[in-house]
Amino acid sequence: MSPGFLGTSVGRSRVRRAGESAYGLLLLARAALMGAVAAVLLMAGVWVSLDGTRQAVADRGAVRGTMTVAECDGWTCTGPFAPEGGGGGARAEVAVEAPVSYEAGERLPVALWPGREGSDGSGRAGGAEAVRTGTAGVLYAWLPLAGALVLASPVIAGGLGMRRTAWGAGLSGLALMGAAFALL
């Protein structure tokens, strides 16, 4: 019987079977590597975001209050700090990271953390660094995760072939960024 008719079988050579196995192994290795790259990107985004979120949300160890913006230059705004309840702890000047410029006189909910004294990078003595609190502060703290989602989406689409998941990750990251900057 000739090959191709019913009831016949044509065996594949050992070389061809070995080549197919090697190709399958390479595909598996590529998928594992791309999965690891995407996982590392996302874990790094979560890791960095958790520290900022802890500072924006946690009550223990922080002095919460309101900062009145006096001036903004570049990525930092400075102004006086008044603690909640009007008790002691008022400061003449604190600095808060501000990716958007605020108007002079605007009031921002912030928290002062111990150990961050004079770490505002301005060289001013007695300056303290504040962290934004509230919804805007939490969303701003999650910006590293949003960036990681956007960066991981091409890896998920191209390296893993999961296009719908990649679209979901990328659009989620962009939505988180948009919400953070809309509330800041």
C-alpha positions in Angstrom: 0.0 0.0 0.0 1.1 3.5 -0.7 1.3 6.1 2.0 -1.8 8.3 2.5 -4.4 5.5 2.2 -6.5 4.3 5.1 -4.9 1.7 7.3 -1.4 2.8 6.5 1.0 4.5 8.8 4.2 6.3 8.1 6.7 6.4 10.9 8.7 9.5 11.7 12.4 9.3 12.0 14.2 9.6 15.3 15.8 12.8 14.1 12.5 14.4 13.4 11.0 13.3 16.7 14.0 14.7 18.5 13.7 18.0 16.6 10.1 18.3 17.5 10.8 17.6 21.2 13.6 20.2 21.2 11.3 22.8 19.6 8.6 22.0 22.2 11.2 22.4 24.9 12.3 25.8 23.5 8.6 27.0 23.4 8.2 25.9 27.0 11.4 27.6 28.1 10.3 30.8 26.3 6.9 30.8 28.0 8.5 30.1 31.4 11.0 33.0 30.9 8.4 35.5 29.8 6.1 34.4 32.7 9.0 35.0 35.1 9.7 38.5 33.6 6.1 39.5 33.9 5.9 38.1 37.4 9.0 40.0 38.5 7.7 43.3 37.0 4.4 42.9 38.8 5.9 41.8 42.1 8.3 44.8 42.1 5.4 47.2 41.4 3.4 45.7 44.3 6.5 45.8 46.6 7.2 49.4 46.0 3.5 50.4 46.2 2.9 48.6 49.5 5.4 50.8 51.4 3.8 54.0 50.1 0.3 52.7 50.8 1.3 51.8 54.4 2.5 55.3 55.0 -0.7 56.8 53.4 -3.1 54.6 55.3 -1.6 53.6 58.6 -2.4 55.6 61.7 0.2 54.2 64.2 3.4 56.2 64.3 2.3 59.1 62.1 1.1 62.6 62.9 -1.9 63.3 60.7 -2.9 66.8 59.8 -3.2 69.4 57.0 -0.5 71.1 55.1 -1.3 74.5 53.5 0.7 75.0 50.3 3.0 78.0 50.3 5.0 77.3 47.2 5.7 74.6 44.7 8.9 74.1 42.7 9.3 71.1 40.4 8.2 67.9 42.2 8.0 69.3 45.8 5.5 71.6 47.5 6.3 73.2 50.9 4.2 74.9 53.5 3.2 74.9 57.2 1.7 71.9 58.9 -1.2 71.9 61.4 -1.9 68.6 63.2 -5.5 67.2 63.6 -7.1 68.3 66.8 -4.9 71.5 67.0 -2.6 70.0 69.5 1.2 70.3 69.6 3.3 69.2 66.7 2.7 72.2 64.3 5.6 72.8 62.0 6.5 75.9 60.1 7.5 74.0 57.0 7.1 70.5 55.6 7.6 69.2 52.1 5.3 66.9 50.1 6.1 65.2 46.8 3.8 66.7 44.2 3.7 65.5 40.6 1.1 68.2 39.9 1.5 71.8 40.9 -0.8 73.1 43.6 -2.0 76.7 44.1 -0.7 78.6 47.0 -3.2 78.4 49.9 -4.5 74.9 49.0 -4.9 72.5 51.9 -3.7 68.9 51.6 -4.3 66.1 54.0 -0.9 64.7 54.9 0.9 62.5 57.6 4.3 63.1 59.1 6.3 60.0 59.8 9.1 59.7 62.4 12.5 59.2 60.9 11.8 61.3 57.8 12.9 64.6 59.4 14.9 66.8 57.1 14.7 64.2 54.3 13.0 66.5 51.9 16.3 66.9 49.9 16.0 70.7 50.0 18.9 71.2 52.4 16.7 73.3 54.7 17.2 72.7 58.4 14.1 71.6 60.3 12.2 70.6 57.1 10.1 67.4 57.4 8.8 65.2 54.6 5.1 64.6 54.6 3.1 61.9 52.8 -0.3 62.5 51.1 -3.1 60.7 52.8 -6.7 59.9 51.8 -7.9 58.5 48.5 -5.5 60.7 46.4 -2.5 59.5 48.6 -3.4 55.9 48.3 -3.8 56.1 44.5 -0.6 58.0 44.2 1.2 55.3 46.2 -0.1 52.6 43.8 1.4 54.4 40.7 4.4 52.0 40.7 2.0 49.0 40.3 0.1 50.9 37.5 3.4 51.4 35.7 4.3 47.7 36.2 1.0 46.7 34.7 1.5 48.8 31.7 5.1 47.5 31.3 4.1 43.9 31.8 1.3 44.0 29.2 3.6 43.7 26.1 5.4 40.8 27.8 2.1 39.1 28.6 0.8 39.6 25.0 4.0 38.9 23.0 5.8 36.4 25.2 2.9 34.5 26.6 0.4 35.0 23.8 -2.3 36.1 26.3 -3.6 39.1 24.5 -6.8 39.6 26.4 -5.1 39.4 29.7 -2.5 41.9 28.4 -5.2 44.3 27.3 -6.8 44.0 30.7 -3.5 44.6 32.6 -2.5 47.5 30.4 -5.9 49.2 30.6 -6.0 48.7 34.4 -2.7 50.3 34.8 -3.7 53.3 32.6 -7.0 53.6 34.5 -5.1 53.6 37.9 -2.7 56.3 36.6 -5.6 58.4 35.3 -7.5 58.1 38.6 -4.4 59.0 40.6 -3.7 62.2 38.7 -7.3 63.2 38.5 -7.6 63.1 42.3 -4.2 64.8 42.9 
